[in-house]
Amino acid sequence: MDIDPSKYTIQIRQVDIDGERVFEARIKELPDVVDYGDSAQEAYSLATDTIIGTAEAFSRLGRIFPLPAEESNEYSGRVTLRIPKTMHRQLAMSADFDGVSLNTYIVQALSYFIGKSNATVIRPFISAVSAAFPTPQLQNDGFVDCMITSLMPTPTPMISVNRMVQ
């Protein structure tokens, strides 16, 4: 059996397992398979070895091994969403505050969550909140007694803070 593991969809991401940062490799075509390595290269290598080993096992058992997923060119870049009016309002207000279009703001938010953002995430933001509002109440758990209403990566990262009314 001639299998080229480089044609399979392997996703590598860094995860925390029992307090240790490791790299996790998942194979789209084998959803029950997960490999872990100390580096991205090691996790990728383990995943390719798993593809070859699993293909050989399937062959010995007379089972059909999944083919690599084909790339689809069916994506237009347009998505229609239904969201609550309150969320639409919050997103529109945050986009306006950041000086970008609603579309740009949502793309930035989605990019941030899938890990493809080129924006800088503000960490730790407690000091920025303290600088913006000199009298927030810092609680014992490290949280500030205020509500952060916008912490989206933007061309100019910024934090919008509203004091919580008790």
C-alpha positions in Angstrom: 0.0 0.0 0.0 1.4 3.4 -1.1 0.3 6.1 1.3 1.8 9.6 1.3 1.2 11.0 4.8 2.1 14.6 3.6 -1.2 14.6 1.6 -3.3 14.2 4.8 -4.6 17.1 6.8 -2.6 17.4 10.0 -3.3 20.2 12.5 -0.7 21.0 15.1 -1.5 23.2 18.1 0.1 23.8 21.5 -1.9 22.5 24.5 -1.5 22.3 28.2 -1.7 18.8 29.7 -1.2 18.4 33.4 0.6 21.8 33.5 3.0 20.8 30.7 3.0 22.6 27.3 3.1 20.1 24.5 2.2 20.0 20.8 -0.9 18.1 19.8 -1.3 16.7 16.3 -4.7 15.8 14.9 -5.4 14.1 11.6 -8.7 15.3 9.9 -9.1 12.0 8.1 -8.5 10.0 11.3 -10.6 11.9 13.8 -10.0 9.5 16.7 -6.2 9.8 16.4 -4.2 12.3 18.5 -0.4 12.4 18.9 1.6 14.5 21.3 5.2 15.8 21.0 7.6 18.1 22.7 7.9 20.2 19.5 5.7 20.9 16.5 8.1 18.9 14.4 7.9 15.9 16.7 4.1 15.9 16.8 4.0 16.2 13.0 6.4 13.3 12.7 4.4 11.1 15.1 1.2 11.9 13.1 2.8 10.9 9.8 4.1 7.7 11.4 0.6 7.1 12.7 -0.9 7.5 9.3 1.5 4.9 7.8 1.1 2.5 10.7 -2.7 2.8 10.7 -2.8 2.3 6.9 -0.8 -0.9 7.2 -3.0 -2.1 10.0 -6.1 -1.4 7.9 -4.6 -3.2 4.9 -3.8 -6.3 7.0 -7.4 -6.3 8.3 -8.8 -5.9 4.9 -10.3 -2.5 5.8 -10.5 0.5 3.6 -8.2 3.3 4.7 -9.5 6.9 4.3 -8.1 8.9 1.4 -6.7 12.3 2.0 -9.3 15.1 2.1 -9.5 17.0 -1.1 -9.2 20.7 -1.0 -12.4 22.5 -1.9 -12.5 25.7 -4.0 -16.2 26.1 -3.1 -15.5 28.9 -0.5 -16.6 32.3 -1.7 -15.5 34.2 1.4 -19.1 35.2 2.2 -21.0 33.9 5.2 -24.5 34.8 6.3 -25.1 34.7 10.0 -28.1 35.1 12.2 -27.2 36.6 15.6 -29.2 38.2 18.4 -29.9 41.9 17.9 -28.1 42.7 21.1 -24.9 41.0 19.8 -25.3 42.8 16.5 -25.5 46.1 18.4 -22.5 45.3 20.6 -20.4 44.2 17.6 -21.4 47.3 15.6 -20.6 49.6 18.6 -17.2 48.0 19.2 -16.3 48.2 15.5 -17.3 51.9 15.5 -15.3 52.5 18.6 -12.3 50.9 17.1 -12.7 52.8 13.9 -13.2 49.8 11.6 -16.1 48.4 9.6 -18.3 45.7 11.2 -17.0 43.2 8.7 -13.4 44.0 9.5 -14.1 43.8 13.2 -15.8 40.3 12.9 -13.0 39.1 10.7 -10.4 40.2 13.3 -12.4 38.5 16.1 -12.6 35.3 14.1 -9.0 35.4 13.1 -8.0 35.9 16.8 -10.0 32.8 17.8 -8.6 30.6 15.1 -5.0 31.8 15.8 -4.3 33.6 12.6 -4.3 37.2 14.0 -1.4 39.5 13.4 -2.7 41.7 16.2 -1.1 41.7 19.6 -3.2 40.4 22.5 -2.9 42.7 25.5 -1.6 40.7 28.5 -1.8 41.4 31.3 -4.6 43.8 30.9 -5.1 44.6 34.6 -2.3 47.2 34.4 -3.9 48.8 31.4 -7.3 48.9 33.1 -5.6 50.4 36.2 -3.9 53.0 34.0 -7.1 53.9 32.3 -9.1 54.0 35.5 -6.9 54.9 38.5 -9.4 53.6 41.1 -10.7 50.2 40.1 -11.2 47.8 42.9 -8.6 45.0 42.5 -10.2 41.9 44.1 -8.2 39.1 45.8 -8.7 36.8 42.8 -6.9 39.2 40.6 -10.0 40.5 38.8 -10.8 44.2 38.6 -14.2 45.3 39.7 -15.2 46.5 36.3 -16.4 45.0 33.0 -14.2 44.9 30.0 -16.6 45.5 27.1 -14.0 45.3 24.2 -10.8 43.4 24.2 -10.6 42.6 20.5 -7.3 42.6 18.6 -7.6 45.7 16.4 -5.0 47.5 14.2 -4.4 49.6 17.3 -5.1 47.2 20.2 -7.1 48.9 22.9 -9.3 48.1 25.9 -12.7 49.6 26.4 -13.8 49.5 30.1 -17.1 50.3 31.7 -17.3 50.5 35.5 -19.7 48.0 36.9 -22.6 49.6 38.9 -23.2 47.8 42.2 
